[in-house]
Amino acid sequence: MIPLKEFFRHLACHAKAPARLLGVVLLLSAWQPLHAQQTKSDWRESDGIVVVVGAPYIELYVEPGRGYARFHAVEKNERLRLFKSRTDWFKVETEDGKTGWVPRRALTNLYDTEGYPMELRTPTWSEK
């Protein structure tokens, strides 16, 4: 039979395990906002053109094409990063990391980061 003193010492050691787990969870939860801030600063330094949405909203598609699903709407005055175009579709990324495709016809009311209107032009044969 285990002496009573040993029993309580064993019980106290096992009681510390949930407290340790709680401490780890709290540390990880404190680290996540720091990680999210770092991701946003990396967004500003990556490739592409940053534009500000002037339309009431722009819908992001999963793939370039009207037959694909829309999964997110970017609201007015939010920023987008334009990466590349495929036919009349542009690959974009939002500040919170959502990547999708936007048709050219939806990108008519854009501004640069300083508030000046922007126009996406298709180059003509004489400009190439």
N, C-alpha and C positions, 0 to 999 in steps of 0.2 A: 504494500500500500504506500502511496506517495504522501510524504509529510505535508501538512497543511501549508507550511511556509513555502515549500517548493511549488505547490499547486498555484498559489497566488502570484509567485514570481513568473511562472510559465504563462499565466493568464495575462499579466501585465505586459509581457513581451508581445503577445499576440494582439493586444489592444493597441499597440503602437503602429501596427501595420496599416490600419485604415487611416490613421493620422498622417502617416508618411505618404500614402496614396493621395490624400487630400492636398498635401503640400505640393506634390508633383503636378497635380491638376491645376492648382492655383498658379504655379510657375508657368505652365504651358499657356494658360489663358492670358497671363500678363505678357507673354512673348508674342502672341498672335497679332495684337494691334501694332507692335513694332514692325513685324514682318509685313503687314499690310501697308504701312507707310513706306517701307522700303520698296515695295512693288510699285507703288504709285510714282515714286521718284524715278525708278527705272523706266516707266512708261514714257516719261518726258524726254528721256535721252535716247530712245530707240529710233529706228528708221521710220520714214513715212512723213506725210504732211499733216500737221495738226490744223483742224478747222473747227469752227463753232457753228452749231446748228441754228439756223434762223427760222426755219419752218416750225410749225407747232409740234411736229414729231416726225421722226424717220424710222421706218420699220426695218429691222435686220432679218435677213433670210439665212437659212442654214447653208444653202448652196446657191450659186448664181443661176437663177431661173425662176419664173413666176410660179412654176409648179411645185416648188419646194416650200416647206413650212416657214412661217414667220415666228420668231421666238423671242424677240425683244423689241421694244420701242425706245428710241433715244429722244428725249424731250428737248424743247427749245432751250438754248443757251448752254447745253452740254457740249463737251468736246469729243471729237472723233479723230482718229488717226487713219488716214487713207494710205493703203499700202500699194495695191496694184489693181489693174483693171483687166477684166476678161470680157471681151465684146463690150456691151454697155453696162457692165456690172463692176462695182468697186469692192475690193476686200477692205473691211474697216475693223477697227478695234475701239471699244469704249474705254474710258478711264478705269472702270472696274474689271477690265480684262475679258469682256465678252467679245468674241470675234465672229463676224458674220459678213454677209454680202448685201450691198445696197444698189438698186438700179440707178443709172445716171439721171433719170427723170426726177428722182427724189432729192437729188443734190443740187437743186436750183437756187436755194436761198442759203448760202454759206458765207461765213465771215472768217477772216484770219483771227489770230489770237489778240490782235490789237483793235479789232472792231471794224476793219475795212472790208467791204464786200469782195468776195472771190468769185471767179467764174472758171468752171472747168471747160476748157475748149478741146475739141478734137482737132489734132493737127491735119492740115490739108496737104496734098501732095507737093505743093510748091514750098511748104515750110520744112519738109524733111531733108 
